[in-house]
Amino acid sequence: MSGGIGGKLSDKACKAFVSQKAHGKKLPDGGGLHLFITPAGGATWRIKYRINGKEKLYSIGSYPAVSLAAARVELSEVKALLRENKDPVTQRRVNRAEASAAGDDTFQAIAGEWLKMKQKEWSAGHFTKSTRAFERDIYPIIGKLPIASITPAIVAKTVEDINKRGVLETATRILQHLNGVFRFSQAKGLCRDNPALPAREILPRKKNSGRMNALLDWMSLGDLLRRADMARISPSVRMAHRLIAFTAMRIGNVVEAEWKEFHLDEDQPVWIIPRAKMKVTSRPIDHRVPLCEEIAIELREWKNKIGGKGYVFPSPTGGKHIGCESIEKVYRITLKLSGKHSPHGWRSAFSTLARDNGTARDVVELALDHAHDNEVARAYDRGERFEKRVKLLKWWGSQLASAQRGAMIIPLKTKAA
């Protein structure tokens, strides 16, 4: 078909071409601009161009909604970008992101809604940790992008970069949250697909799925404590590590611990963690952690050193308190325990060794604040077994102290009822 004066198209030629509905056919206008008939029979303007040796297509819009004159204007803008070695498709995505940054359809805006909804379900500690993860690792990368424009490749690259820091658990947890945000967005009609689903393939599978890395013998645990004492780590991180070891509490509860939660001058020193801070929020009472004499003495000394107000482990960099990563890094890098033991591994060690030495399962589970795995038990068994837990934690503390000194371990004498 003739293309008009100088080989250029005319509106008459465009209309005649479109009326034929020749699927897959192209009508060139020059400079890479052409009219293309889609499989559905519609017509759309496209520009064929090359950048960095690769041929690409830039879609302008449908005809006649986008006129021939408007398509030529777009062609001139694309050519200008190519002269600056800028990819027109990438630049358009950036422009759209900037234009909608103040809108309510960006990833950050939708993620904020999702987090606010989840705040009612999660503990305060879990909510804070998740929000900080988004602020640190996700918002700077995709926060300003319209949520409907985010592709699986973008999500995969973001998650892969997190995992390259050697924090597979963090990357996995963030990917789970991303899935939640995109499902939420789908439900609101803001995006058709969930681009986080394929990204799971970018992360390696964890070995021994379901089991945390942990040292499970006294000799190894004693060696760990000795090496940690000799390591060059900050006082706050060192003391937090000690509290984790001697109480078997979750790392999140330890870094967020406040002095008002500790009652160190009672006949039986105790750490009372508000239920809102615990992973299991369904139990009706706060979690009481009996403190053995060994860790109670260290906490009193620490309190005298830094004062008894605010957080127990204040951040030396000016934040509210130290982060989980600062302790995890000590285990992973300083102590070279990657794949062998982690701060969470103390809970596995505590549970295993206590059960091996005759402690009843329900006492151990209550000490760790695990929820009953049976609905009937949850309904009827609301006891704390506190006196038995006091005895258990005293035994645990004395055994750890003995292991650190390299002394002989004495089994706990108790009935397994």
N, C-alpha and C positions, 0 to 999 in steps of 0.2 A: 504493500500500500504506500502511496506517495506520502512524503513527510512534509510537504509545504515548502515555502521559500527557503533556500539555502539548506535544504535537508532537514529543517526544523518542522515540528508538527504544527498543526492548526487545530482549533477546537472542533472543526468539522471532521477532520481526520480521526480525532480521538473518539468522537461520538459514533462514527461509522465502525471503527474497530471494536468498540465495546458492544455494539449491537450484535455482532457476530457471535459473542460468547464462546470464543475458541479457547477452551481451557488450556492453560500452560503456555499460551502464546505471548510474545512480547512485542511492543511497538516502541522502537527507540526514538529518542529526541536528540541524542548527542551528549557527549560528556559523561556517559554512564547512566543518564536519566532515561527511564523507560516506563511504559505503562504495561502492567502485567495482569492477565486474566487469571483469577484464582480458581481452584477446583469448584468452589461454590457458584462460580459464574460472575462474581463481582470483579471490579477493576481497581487496582491499587498502584500508586506511584512508588517506584523503587529506584535507588541509585546504586549502581555497581561501582565499587572502588577497591583499591589495593593499598595496604599499609603494612610495612615490614615484610613485604613479599607475599602477603596473604590476601586472597580475594575475599571481600565481604559484601554484604548487602545492607543498605540503609533504607528502611521503610518510612515513607512520608505520610501517606494517608490515602483514603479511597477517593476515586473519581466518580462523580463530579464534585463531591464535597470539597476536595482540594482541586482548585482549578489548574490549568496548564501554566498560567502565569505564576501562581503561588508555588508550584512545584519547581519552576525555574529559579525562583528566589531562594528556595531551600537548597537547590543544587549549588548556587553561588556560595552559600554559607558553609556547606560541606567542603567545597574546594578550598575555602579559606582555612578551615580547620586542618585539612590535609597538608597545606603548605607549612603549617606550624607543627607538623608531625603529630597531630592529635587525632585519635580515633573518634570519628563522629558518633558512633553508637555509645561508646564509653562516656563521651562528653555529654550526650543527651541524658544519660542516666544520672550523671553528677548534677546537671542542671535541674532535673526533676526532683532530686533529693534535696537540693538547696531550696527549691521553691516550696517544698512541702514540709520543710524542717519545723516550721512553726505550726503546722497543722496537727490533726489528731489521728492521722493514719500512719505515722512513723512507727518504726519498731519500738522505739523508746516509750512512746506514748501508750501503745498497746501493752507492752511489757509492764509498764507502771500500773495499768488497770488490773492486769493478771496478778501481780504481786500483792496489790491491795486486797484482792479477793482472797488470796491464799493466806494473808496475814491472820485471818480469823481461824484458819485451820492449824497453822504452824505454831511452834513455840517461838517466843521472842528472839531467842538465840538463832534459831534456824532461819527465821525471816531476815534478821540482820545480816547473817552470813551470805544468804542468797542474794540479797540486794547489793551487797558490796561486790560480789562476784560479777554481777551484771555491770556495775559501774566501772569495775577495773578491766574486765576482759571483753565485754560485749558492746556496750554503748559507744566507746570510742571508734569501733569498727563499723557497726551496722545500725547504730542508734538513730541516725538521721535519715536512713533509707525508708521510703514507703514500704510498708510490710508486704504489699502485694508484689513488689519488684525484687524481693530477695529470692535468690535461686539456691538450689541444693549445693552448687559449687561454692557460693559465697559462705554458706553455713559450714560446709566441710573445711574450707580453708581457715575459717575463724577457729573452729574446734581443733584442727590440726596444729595450729600455732600455739594454742594453750598446752596441748599435750607435749609439744617439743620442749617445754620447760621441765619435763620429767614428772608431771603431776597428772597421771592418768585418772585417778579418782576424781580430781577437780574437773577435768575435761569431761568425764562421763556424767558427773552430776550437773554440770552446766548444760550439756546436751539434753539431758532429761528435762530441764527447765525450758529449754528452747522448744522442745516438742510440746510442752504445755502451753506456751505462749502462742504457737502457731495453731494448735487445736482450738484455743480460745478465739483466735482471729478468724478461723474457719467458721466457727459457730456464729460469729457476728457478721459474717458475709464479707469480710475484708480481704480474704485471699481464698483461692480455690483449692490449692494443694498445700501440703505440709512439707516444706523444703528441708526440714530437719530429719525426716525419716531416713533418706539414703545416707546421711552423714555418719550413721553408726558404723558403716563399713570402713571409715577412715581411722577408727580407733582400734588398737589391738585388743583381743579378748584377754581378760584377766585369767591367769592360771589359778587353779584350785578355786574356782568360782564359789563364792559363799563363805570362804574361810579367810580370815585376816592373818597376815604374816605375824608370827609371834614366837618368841623363845619360851619354851615350856619346861625348862629345868632350872633348878636353883643356881647351879654353877654359872650358867650363861647369864642369868639375870644379875647375879652378884658382879660378874665381870662388867656387864653393861653399866651398872651403877658406879663402879670404880672408875671406868673410863670417862663417864660423864662428869664425875667430880674433877678429873684432871684436865678436861677439855677447856679450851678458851671460848667460853660462851657468856653472854650477858647475865648478870645476877637474876634479873626477872625471869628469863627463860630457864635458867638453872633451877630456880625455886618452883616454877610451874611444872617442870619435868618431875621434880621430886613429889609434888602433890599428886600428879597423875599416877605415879608408880605406887605410892602408899595408900591411895584411896580407890584406884581403878575406875575413876570417874572419866566421863567423856571429855575430850580436849576442849570442846566448845564451852562446857560448864566451867572448866578451870580458867581459861583465858578471860572469861567474863565474870569471874568471881569477885564479889565485893566484901569488904571487911564487915559490913553489917550482918552478913550471913554466918559469920564465924563466932562461936561461943567458946573461947579458948580457956576461960577461967572456971568453967563448970567442973564438977567432980569427974564427969565424963565429957571431955571436950567433944563438940559436935559442929558439923558444917550443915546448915539447913538451907537447901537450895529451893527457891520458890518454884512451885509446880509449873508456872508459865515458862520457866527457863529450861525445863526438861523436855526430852524428846517425846516421852509419853505424857500427854497432857490430860488424859482421861481419868487418872487416879485422883481421888478427892483431897489428898493431903500433900504437903510439901515433902521433899525427899530429905531424910535425915541421914547424914553420913557420920558414923562414929569415927573419931580420929584417934589413932594409936598414939602412945606417948612420944614415940620417935618423931613423927611428923608434927605433933602439937608443939613440941619444944622448938623445932625449926621455924614454925609459923610465928611463935611468940617473938623469937629473935628477929625474924623478918619484919614483923609489925613494929618493933622498937626501932628498927633501922630506917624504915621509910615512912612511918606514921600510920595511924589506923583509920584513915578516911578514904573513901572512894574505892577504886579498884585495887585488888591485891597485887596485880602485876601490871603496873602502869607502863605505857610505852615510852622508851627512852627517846623516841623521835617526835614526841609531842602529841601523839594520838591518845585516845582514851585508855587503851590497854594493848598489850602485845597481841599479835595475831597467831592463828593456828599454824600458819606457814612457817613462822620463825622457829617453832618447836619441831615441826615435822622436818625442816631442813637440817636441824642438828642430828636427828636420827638418820636421815637419808645420806647426808654428806659428811658431817663432822665425825660421827660415830661409824660411818660406813655400814649401816644396817639395812640398806635398801634391799627389799625382798626377804628380809629376815625378821625384822621387828619394827613396829611403828608405835607412836603414842597410844593408838587404839589397841595395840597388841597386849598392853597390860591387862585389859579386861579379859582377853582370852587366857592369859597366863593365870590370872586370879581365879577364873572360873574352873579351869582345868585342874590346877594344883589343889584348890579347896575341895573339889569333888573327889579327887584322888585320895585326899586325906580324911575322908569320911563326913564332910559337911553335907547336910541335906540339900537337895536341889532347890527347894523353895527358898531356903535361907540365902543361898548364893544368888538366885534370880532377884530376890528383893534387894539384896545389897547392890546389885547392878541396875536396879530399877527397870528390869524387864517386865513387860506386861505378861499376864498369864496367857498361855497359848490355848486355853480352853475357856469357852464362854461361860460354862457353868462355874468353873473355878473363879472367873472374874466376878461373877455375880455374888458368890457366897464367901470367898476367902479375901477378906479385907484387912487382915492382920499385917503387922510390920515385922514380927519376929525380932524386935529390936535388941533384946538382951542377947539373943543368939548371934545377931550381927555384930554387936559390941565384941563378943568373944572372938568371932571370926576375924574382924579387922585388927584386933590386938595380936592375934596369932600371925596374921599376914605381915604386920609391921615388924614384929620381932624376927620373923623368918627372913624378911628382906634385909634387915640390918645385919643379921648373922651371915647371910649370903654375901653381903658386901664386904664383911670382914674376912670371908673365907672360912667361917666357922661351920660346925656340923648343924644340920637341920633336924629339928625335933618335930615329929608328926603331931598334928592336932588331934587331941583325944576327944572325940565327940561321937554321938550316935547318928547314924544315917537315916533316922526316922523322918 
